[in-house]
Amino acid sequence: MSLFKSSNPALKSSTFEQMAGTAYDSDVMTMQGAINKSATLLIILVAAAGLSWFAMLSNPTLGFPMMMGGVFGGFLVGIVLTFKKEWAPFLAPTYAVLEGLALGAISLLYEHAFSGLVSTAIVLTIAVFAVMLFLYATRIIEVTQKFRMIVVAATAGIAVFYLLAFVLRFFDIEMPLIHETSTIGIVFSLIVVVVAALNLALDFDFIEQGAHQGVPKYMEWYSAFGLLLTLVWLYLEILRLLSKLRSR
């Protein structure tokens, strides 16, 4: 059903449909359970990021291995989790730890370049999340099929653009817009931030609808993992946007 489509690769349309009705009523996913698991993963991520941050302050040489280990380790865990959703209660916290280690290192690099940037990015990420949750809960934003298609298409376009930029860097070719501090580069980053924020509405809708389908309770962890993906993306894009603004 198209009702469950999300641009988040972890929260794809068939995830809940295949599991609907497979759990007992006393052991099914709930909206509150998914929210609690999301908060738990966020706490784990922040703690790991703090560990990485302070470890780098004591020994800067730890920065690169922490960042690369977190990025690639988190990517591998995410791939496994996509195929082994029943492992989510163990793999989702593992992903949060690895992603936190990477974010701590990345954040400190930004903080060294632009003092105070990280705290501003954190506050803005929390603010955007709160606003999107309010807009979704009050149905000011309704996740219609048209809305979903637009956000999914925009997200796919950005993903392809970033992937192409990553590949071209191996040939010493820099894609425009991503790192540019010009007006058009800033507008590009602002658009990406908006698209990332709109993905939160899709994630909220996906989780809410999935909670009504009688899927196993471990899907609370999996749904929390998917939501964390969007939050991490949003935070990184806000960091990039703020750094561009500070560089002008």
C-alpha positions as CSV (number, residue, x, y, z in Angstrom):
1,M,0.0,0.0,0.0
2,S,1.3,3.5,-0.9
3,L,0.1,4.6,2.5
4,F,3.3,3.3,4.0
5,K,5.8,4.8,1.5
6,S,8.7,6.9,2.9
7,S,11.8,8.3,1.3
8,N,13.7,7.0,4.3
9,P,15.4,3.8,3.0
10,A,14.9,2.1,6.4
11,L,11.2,2.8,6.4
12,K,10.1,1.6,2.9
13,S,6.6,0.7,1.9
14,S,6.7,-3.0,2.4
15,T,8.3,-3.1,5.8
16,F,5.1,-3.1,7.9
17,E,2.8,-4.7,5.3
18,Q,4.7,-8.0,5.4
19,M,4.4,-8.2,9.2
20,A,0.9,-7.0,9.7
21,G,-1.0,-9.3,12.0
22,T,2.0,-11.5,12.8
23,A,2.3,-10.5,16.5
24,Y,0.1,-11.2,19.5
25,D,-1.9,-8.2,20.7
26,S,0.1,-8.0,23.9
27,D,3.4,-7.9,22.1
28,V,2.9,-5.5,19.2
29,M,4.4,-2.2,18.2
30,T,2.9,1.0,19.7
31,M,3.4,4.6,18.9
32,Q,4.5,5.3,22.4
33,G,6.9,2.4,22.3
34,A,8.5,3.8,19.1
35,I,8.8,7.2,20.7
36,N,10.5,5.8,23.7
37,K,12.9,3.8,21.6
38,S,13.7,6.8,19.5
39,A,14.5,8.8,22.7
40,T,16.7,5.9,23.9
41,L,18.7,5.8,20.6
42,L,19.1,9.6,20.7
43,I,20.5,9.5,24.2
44,I,23.0,6.7,23.2
45,L,24.0,8.7,20.1
46,V,24.6,11.9,22.1
47,A,26.6,10.0,24.7
48,A,28.8,8.4,22.0
49,A,29.3,11.7,20.3
50,G,30.4,13.3,23.6
51,L,32.9,10.4,24.2
52,S,34.3,10.9,20.7
53,W,34.4,14.7,21.2
54,F,36.4,14.5,24.4
55,A,38.6,11.7,23.2
56,M,39.6,13.9,20.2
57,L,40.4,16.8,22.5
58,S,42.8,14.6,24.5
59,N,44.2,12.9,21.4
60,P,43.5,14.6,18.0
61,T,44.9,11.6,16.1
62,L,41.8,9.6,17.2
63,G,39.5,11.8,15.1
64,F,40.0,10.2,11.7
65,P,39.7,6.5,12.8
66,M,36.6,7.4,14.9
67,M,35.0,9.2,12.1
68,M,35.7,6.6,9.5
69,G,35.0,3.7,11.8
70,G,31.7,5.3,12.8
71,V,30.6,6.1,9.2
72,F,31.5,2.8,7.6
73,G,30.6,0.7,10.7
74,G,27.3,2.4,10.9
75,F,26.7,1.9,7.2
76,L,27.3,-1.8,7.5
77,V,25.1,-2.2,10.6
78,G,22.4,-0.3,8.8
79,I,22.6,-2.6,5.8
80,V,22.4,-5.7,8.0
81,L,19.5,-4.2,10.0
82,T,17.6,-3.6,6.8
83,F,17.6,-7.3,6.1
84,K,17.4,-8.6,9.7
85,K,14.8,-6.4,11.3
86,E,14.3,-8.8,14.2
87,W,17.8,-7.9,15.3
88,A,16.8,-4.3,15.7
89,P,16.8,-4.4,19.6
90,F,20.6,-5.0,19.4
91,L,21.7,-3.5,16.1
92,A,19.8,-0.2,16.5
93,P,21.7,0.8,19.7
94,T,24.9,-0.4,18.0
95,Y,24.2,1.9,15.1
96,A,23.5,4.8,17.4
97,V,26.9,4.3,19.1
98,L,28.8,4.1,15.8
99,E,27.0,7.1,14.4
100,G,27.6,9.0,17.6
101,L,31.3,8.4,17.3
102,A,31.3,9.7,13.8
103,L,29.2,12.8,14.6
104,G,31.3,13.7,17.6
105,A,34.4,13.8,15.4
106,I,32.7,15.6,12.6
107,S,31.2,18.1,15.0
108,L,34.5,18.9,16.6
109,L,36.0,19.6,13.2
110,Y,33.3,22.1,12.5
111,E,33.7,23.6,16.0
112,H,37.4,24.2,15.5
113,A,36.6,26.0,12.2
114,F,33.7,28.0,13.5
115,S,33.3,28.5,17.3
116,G,29.8,28.0,18.6
117,L,28.5,26.4,15.4
118,V,27.8,23.0,16.8
119,S,25.6,24.3,19.7
120,T,23.6,26.4,17.2
121,A,23.2,23.4,14.9
122,I,22.0,21.2,17.8
123,V,19.4,23.8,18.9
124,L,18.2,24.3,15.4
125,T,17.9,20.5,14.8
126,I,15.8,20.2,18.0
127,A,13.7,23.2,17.0
128,V,13.0,21.8,13.5
129,F,12.1,18.4,15.0
130,A,9.7,20.0,17.5
131,V,8.1,22.2,14.9
132,M,7.6,19.3,12.4
133,L,6.2,17.1,15.2
134,F,3.7,19.8,16.1
135,L,2.7,20.4,12.5
136,Y,2.2,16.7,12.0
137,A,0.3,16.1,15.2
138,T,-2.0,19.0,14.6
139,R,-2.5,18.0,11.0
140,I,-1.3,21.3,9.7
141,I,0.9,19.2,7.5
142,E,-1.0,16.3,6.1
143,V,0.9,13.4,4.5
144,T,-1.1,13.0,1.4
145,Q,0.0,10.9,-1.6
146,K,1.0,14.0,-3.5
147,F,3.0,15.4,-0.6
148,R,4.7,12.0,-0.2
149,M,5.6,11.8,-3.9
150,I,7.1,15.2,-3.9
151,V,9.3,14.6,-0.8
152,V,10.4,11.2,-2.0
153,A,11.4,12.6,-5.5
154,A,13.3,15.5,-3.9
155,T,15.1,13.2,-1.5
156,A,16.0,10.7,-4.3
157,G,17.4,13.6,-6.4
158,I,19.6,14.9,-3.6
159,A,20.8,11.3,-2.9
160,V,21.8,10.8,-6.5
161,F,23.5,14.3,-6.6
162,Y,25.5,13.4,-3.4
163,L,26.5,10.0,-4.7
164,L,27.7,11.5,-8.0
165,A,29.7,14.1,-6.0
166,F,31.3,11.3,-3.9
167,V,32.3,9.3,-7.0
168,L,33.7,12.3,-8.8
169,R,35.9,13.3,-5.9
170,F,38.0,10.2,-6.6
171,F,38.9,11.9,-9.9
172,D,39.6,15.3,-8.2
173,I,36.3,16.7,-9.6
174,E,34.2,18.8,-7.3
175,M,30.5,19.1,-7.8
176,P,29.1,22.6,-7.5
177,L,26.7,23.7,-4.8
178,I,27.6,21.3,-2.1
179,H,30.5,23.2,-0.7
180,E,30.0,26.5,-2.3
181,T,29.5,29.5,-0.1
182,S,28.0,31.6,-2.8
183,T,24.3,32.6,-2.7
184,I,23.3,29.7,-4.9
185,G,25.3,27.3,-2.7
186,I,23.6,28.6,0.4
187,V,20.2,28.3,-1.3
188,F,21.0,24.7,-2.2
189,S,21.8,23.8,1.4
190,L,18.7,25.5,2.6
191,I,16.6,23.4,0.2
192,V,18.3,20.2,1.4
193,V,17.5,21.2,5.0
194,V,13.9,21.8,4.1
195,V,13.7,18.4,2.4
196,A,15.3,16.6,5.3
197,A,12.8,18.3,7.7
198,L,9.8,17.2,5.5
199,N,11.1,13.7,5.7
200,L,10.4,13.8,9.4
201,A,6.7,14.1,8.5
202,L,6.9,11.0,6.4
203,D,8.6,9.1,9.2
204,F,6.0,10.2,11.8
205,D,3.3,9.1,9.4
206,F,5.0,5.8,8.7
207,I,5.4,5.0,12.4
208,E,1.9,6.0,13.3
209,Q,0.4,3.9,10.5
210,G,2.6,1.0,11.3
211,A,1.6,1.0,15.0
212,H,-2.0,0.2,13.8
213,Q,-1.0,-2.9,11.8
214,G,-0.2,-5.4,14.6
215,V,3.5,-5.8,13.7
216,P,6.0,-7.3,16.2
217,K,7.3,-5.1,19.0
218,Y,10.9,-5.2,17.9
219,M,9.7,-3.0,15.0
220,E,9.7,-0.2,17.6
221,W,13.5,-0.3,17.6
222,Y,13.6,-0.6,13.8
223,S,11.3,2.4,13.4
224,A,13.4,4.4,15.9
225,F,16.4,3.5,13.8
226,G,14.8,4.9,10.7
227,L,13.8,8.1,12.4
228,L,17.3,8.5,13.7
229,L,18.6,8.3,10.2
230,T,16.6,11.4,9.3
231,L,17.6,13.3,12.4
232,V,21.3,12.7,11.7
233,W,20.9,13.8,8.1
234,L,19.1,16.9,9.2
235,Y,21.8,17.8,11.8
236,L,24.6,17.4,9.3
237,E,22.8,19.5,6.7
238,I,22.2,22.2,9.2
239,L,25.9,22.1,10.1
240,R,26.8,22.5,6.5
241,L,24.4,25.4,6.0
242,L,25.6,27.3,9.0
243,S,29.2,26.8,8.0
244,K,28.5,28.3,4.6
245,L,26.8,31.3,6.2
246,R,29.7,31.8,8.6
247,S,32.3,31.5,5.8
248,R,30.8,34.5,3.9
